Amino acid sequence: MASTEGRASWSGKLAFVLAAAASAVGLGSMWRFPYLAAKYGGGTFLFMYLVFVFTIGISLLLLETALGRKTGQSAIGAFKQFGKKYAFIGILASTVPFIITPYYCVIGGWVMKYLAEFLTGNGLETASDSYFGSFTAVSLPGILGTPVTWFVIYVLINATVVLFGVEKGIEKVSRVMMPVLVILSIIIAGYSLTIPGAIDGLKYYLLPRMEDFSIYTVLAAMGQLFYSMSLAMGIMITYGSYMQKDNMLEHSVTQIEVFDTGFAIIAGMMIIPAMVAFSGGDTSLVRESAGAGLMFGVLPKVFESMLFGNVIGTVFFLLVLLAALTSSISLMETIVSIIVDKAKIGRKPAAILVTIGVLLLGMLSCLGYGPLAAIAPLGMAFLDFFDFISNSIMMPIVAFLTCILVGHIIGPKMVIDEVETSGTFRRKKLFVVMVRWIAPVMLLMILATEILKFFGVITV
């Protein structure tokens, strides 16, 4: 394993780019991006998202990666190096993957279950209105009918990869998974566009319309950055800490951004045209179908209506599983890295501890729609509660505090100097403006919107 001052590192620039892109490509791109694109005007949302990706998105991605590479530490240690009083930002950032990983693995288990059904020729049975509800409520018969089984299998797959370490585990898996993801997504998107009526859905998805523009479109596009790009959860700081000093930071981050954005756009092409065709040209179905309802409720019905639907469903859920694994592996690796850094223990015992913790905490989300449904923190099922706390509240706060620290306290020069150790920084002026002024304002707006939505003050 390559190392820098005793710390594991990527074998080269390509390894870093593939692993970081793999982290960014996940369920956020597969089910949240198409839903938001459809809900907020298709091409209008897509245009705003692209604007934010190559301004605010790349600035925040550069910031986190540079923090990790400069300090050679995971989130807590990285922030602490600028003063003990700033360690709390690292603690908040590190808490996010501790919350997300267990319930993310539950969803990964759901994907494995659906893939297994399609692989065995029973995929079209999942199109039943009651199937998903019965599965998550732990009402289906047999050991393979319970979400607990698939959750445990999914966690153990992640743990195995993380146990092998940075170069022999995460890097090797990313080198295999990412090309496969690209090939499968292009195949499905291409097939989706051959369905009669799909071209109307493609036009809706790609062409901006001013009548669909609103402040909510802007905020939704900005908020999607965090889901799509692994921001504000310590992942990019951790991955940056494994990055070698001679790798060109700006160039590498740009490649990650292009890859992730390209995959998100293709994900929309896979889903939106097919759903518009399925509904006879009506966009309301995809507008109203979000998250799990889209992935496990509506799409199996779309596959049922297709020629070779079981085959397409198999390829699709294999694609989703690979995308989910690439993200959950990075989440688990981030937690393991934090424990290794803080507890000064080896990777193997840290990985075992994390695996046990994920299994225990994940059971709340796994059983939250069934035996534990009566327990509803803030009126939500456990999975929805953990998702709200981490994604809607903590991540905007972490990103805001990071921008304030770098933009106004220690100064952007620290990041600029780190970027320029390995090459020129062409977007230096853009970075300063985004981190100091634009990003903090947008982050506060996102946080305020989520809180107002929760209390029912506004309906988006």
N, C-alpha and C positions, 0 to 999 in steps of 0.2 A: 504493500500500500504506500502510495506517495504520501509524504508528510512535509509539513512546514513547521519547524520548531516543535516537533513532537505531535502536531495536530494532523489528523487525516486531511487529505486534500484530493481534489479531482485530478485525474491523470492528464488533463489538458482542457483547452477551451471548449472543444466540441462536447466533452463529457459534461461540463458545467451547463452549457446551453441546453443540451438535451434533458438533463435532470431538472433544471429550473423550468423549462417549458413543460415537461411532464407534470411537474407540480402544479403549474398554472392550469393545464388542461384537465378539467374534472367535471363533476356534476354541475358546477356553476355554468359551464359552457354548454353542457348537454341538455339541461332542462330549464334553467332559469333564463338564459340568454334568448332562446326562441320565444318563450312565453312573454318576456318583457318587450321584445321586438314587435311581436304581434299586438300586444296590448297598447303600446304607445306609438303606433303609427307606422310600423314596418320600416320603410326607408328613412323616415324622419328620425326615428330612434337610432338606426344604424349610422346615419350621418353624424349625429351628436356623439355617439359612442366612439367613432373613429377620431373625432376632434379631441376628445378627452384622453384617449389612449396615447396619442402622440404628443400630448402636452403635459397634463397632470400625471397620467399613468406612468410614462417613462421617467418622469422626474422622481416620483415616489419609489419606483423600482430601483432606479440608480441610487437613491439615498439609502435605502435599506441594504442593498448589496455592498455599497461602499462602506457602510458602518461595520458590516460583518468582516469584510476583507481587511480594513484598517486595524480593527481590534483583535481579530482572530478569535472571537468569542461568540457564543450564542447570545440571545437577546438581553438577558439579565446582565451578564458580564460586559457586553458591549456598551450599554447605557451607563453602567457603573463606572467605566473608565473615564467618563467625563465629569465624575463627581458622585459620591454616594447618594446625594439627595436626588439624583436622577434615576437611580436604580428602580424606582417604583414604576417608571414607564416600561422598563424591561420586564418587570414582574407582571404588569397588565398584559403586555404583548405575549408573554409566555403562558399566561392563563388561557388565552384564546384557544390554542391547539389542545390544551388539556380538556377544554369543554367540547370542542368540535369533534375531535377524533372518535370518541365513543359512539356518538350518534351517526357520524358519517359512516362508520363501519357497519352500523345497523342497516343503513340504506344500501351499502355495498352488498350486504347479505341478501337484501330483497332482489337486487339485480342478479345475483347468482342464482336465486330460486327461479326467476323468470327465464334466465338463460337455460337452466336445466330443463324446464318445461318445454321450451322450444326445441332444444337439442333432442329430446326424447319423442318429439312429434306431437306433444300435447299443448303446444304454445297457444293455439287458437282457443283453448278452454279458458285461458286467462282473460279473454275478451268479455267474459260474463260480468255483469254489473256487480255481483256480490263477491267475486273471487278475491280481489285485493283486500277488501274489508274483512273477509273471513280469514285470510292469511295473516294479516297484521293483528287480528284479534285472537290469534292462536286457536282458531277453530277448525282448521283443516286436520284431517286424520294423519297418523303416522309421524315418525321422527323427522322425515323430510318435509312434512307439512307445517312444521313449526318454524318461525323466524329465528328462534334461538339457535338451532342447528346451523343455519346458514351464516348467522352472525359470528359464531365461534370459528367456523371454517375460514371466513373472510379475515378475521383478526389474526389467526395463525399464519395465513399466507403473508400478511403484512409483516408480522413479527419475524418470520423466516428471512425475508429480504433484508430487513434492518439488522438482524443479527450478523449477517455477512459483511456489514460495514459499508463505507462510502464507495470504494472502488470496486470491490468484489460483489457487492449487493446492489445498491441503488444505481450505480453507474451502468452495470451490465444489464440490469432490467430495463433501464431507460433506453439503452441502445437498441434493444429488441422491440420494446413496446411502441416507441414513438413512430418508427416507420410503418408498423402494422396499423396503428391508429390512422395515419394519413391515408393509407391504401383503402382501409375499410370505409372511412368516411367519404372518400371520393366515389367509391362504388355505390354506396347507399344514396348519396346525393344525386349521382347520375341516374340511378334507377328511379328515384323519386320524381325527377323532372320528366320522365317518360309517361307518367300517369296522365290520362286525359283530364284537362282542367288545371294541371299543376302550374302551367305557365302564368295563369292569372295570379296564383299565389306567389310566384317568383317576382312578378311585377310589384305586388303589394309589399313584398319584403325588401326589395332593393330600391324602389323609386321614392324619394322624399316628397312629401306633400305639406305645404305650409299650414294647411288647416289642421294638421295633426300636431303642430308644434305647441308646447305649453311648458310651464316651469316644471311640471311633473315629469315630462319627457326628459328634460335636462337632468333632474335629480335621479331618475331611474337609470339613465345612461351612466352617470357618475358613480352611483352606488354599485352598478354591475362590475366596475373595475376591481373592487375588492374581492368579489366572488371569483372573477375570472383570472386574476393575476397574483393570487397568494399574498396580498398585501396585508400589513398590520396584524400579522399573527406570528411573527418571528421566523417564518420559513426562509425568506430571502436573506435575512441577517445570518441565519445558520448556514445556508448554502454559500453565501458570500464569504463566510469565515473559512470555507474549504477551498476558496479560489486562490490560485497562484498569482503572485504580484505581476508577472509578465503578461497576463491575459488582459487584453484591451477591454476595459469595463464598459465604456459607452457602446462599443460595437457589439459586445456580447449581449448586453441588455436589450439593444435594439432588435437583435435576432430573436430573442425570447419573446419580445412584444409582437413582432411580426408573425411568429409561429402561432402564438396563443390567439391572436386576433383572427388570423386566417382560419384556425380551427373553429372558433366561435361562429364565424360567418358561414362556414360549411355546415356546422350543426344546424343553423337556421335553415339552410337550403335542404337539409335532410328532412326536416320536420314541417316547416310552415307550408310549402307548396303541396305536400302530400295531404296535410290536414284540410287545407282549403279545397283541394280536389274532392276529398272524402265528404266534405259538408256541402258540396254543390256550389262552391264559389263564395260561401259565407265565411267571413273571417272571425265571426263571434266565437266559434268553438275554440279556436286556438287562443283567442283573447282571454277567454274565461277559464282556460285549463292551465293551472299552475303546478309546478313542482311534481310531487308524487302523483297527483291526479292526472297530469299530462303523461308522465312516463309509464305509469302502471295501470291507468284507467282508460285513457283515450287512445293511446298509440296501439295497444293490442287490438282494439276495434278497427283501427286503420289497417293494420296488418291482415286482419281477418278479411277485409274487403279486397285485398290485393291478390293478383295472380302470384303464386309462389309465396304467399304471405308467411308461411311457417319458416321458409328459408330466409326471407328478408328479416323476419323477427329475430331469428337466431344470430344472423350477422350483426344486427343492430344491438342486441343486448350483449354480445361479445365486445363490441366497440365500447358500449357504456361501461362494462366491467373493467376493461383495460384503462379507460379514462379515470374511473373511480379509483382504481388501484394506484395509478401514478400519483394522484393527489394524497390519498390516505397514507401512502408510504412516506411521503415528505412530511406529513403531519406527525406521524409516529417518530420519524427520524429527528424532528425538531425537539420533541419531548425528551427523547433519549439523549440528545446532545446537551440539553439544559441540565439534566440530571448528572451526566458525566462531568460537565464543567463545575457544577455546584457541589456535588457530593464526593467528587474525586474518586469515583469507582469506575470499573471497567465497562466496556460496551455491553458485554454479555449479561452481567447482573442488572444493569440499567434497563436493557431491553426486556428482560424477564419481568422486572418490576412494572414497567410500563404496560406490558401485555396483560398482566393480572389486573392492573388498575383500569385499563380500557374495558376488559371483560366485565368487571364488577359495575362500573359506572354505566356502561353501555346497556346492561340489563334493564335499567330504568326505562330507557328509550325503546328497547326491544319489546318490553311487556307493557309499555305505556298505553297501547291501544287495546289491550286485552285485560289481563288480570289486575293491572295497576291503573286502569282507566279512571277509577274513582278518585285517584289522587291527581289534582290538576293545579299545579303552581301557576298563579296569575291567570287562572282559568284556561290553561293550555295543557295539552298532553306533554309529557316530559320532552319528547323530541322537539316539538315546536317551541317549548320554553327555552331549551338550551340553544336552539337556533336563533331565537329572538335576542337573548342576552348576548351571545357572542357576535353575531353578524350585524344586528341592528343597533346595538348599544356600544359594546366594547371596541369593536374594530374602528368605527369612526373616532372614538375618543383616543385610542392609541395613535392613529394616524395624525390627528390634530396635535396631540402633545409632541409627537416626533417632529412635525413641521415647525412648531414653536421653538423647540429645543435647537434644532439645526438652523432654522431661518433667523432666529432673533437672539439666541443666547450664546451658543458656541460659534455660530456664524457659518454660512454656506461654504466658506473657504476650506474648511476641513474636508468636505466631500469633494470639492473641486480639486484640491491637491491630490487626494487619493485617486481620483479618476485620471488625472494627468501624469501619475507615475507610470502609467502603461500606455499613454498615447494622448492625442489631442482631445479636447472637450469642446466639440463644435456647438453644442446647445447650452453652453455655460450661462448665457444671459437668460434664456428661457427657463432653465433650472432655477435660477435665483428668484425670478418673478413668481413662478409656480409655487415653490416651497414657502416663500415668505408671505405671499399675499393671496393668490388665487385659491390654492388648495385648502388653506385653513378656513376660508369663508365658505367654500363649497361643503367642506366636511361638517361644519356647524349647521348648515342648512339641511344636510342629510340627516344628522342626528335629531334636529328639531322636528323634521317631518316624521321620522319613525316614532318619536315619542307622542306627537300629536295624533298619529294614526292609531297608536295603541289605546289612547284614552278616548278615541272616537271623535275628536275635535274636527278632524278632516277625514274625508274618504277619497282614496286615490284609486 
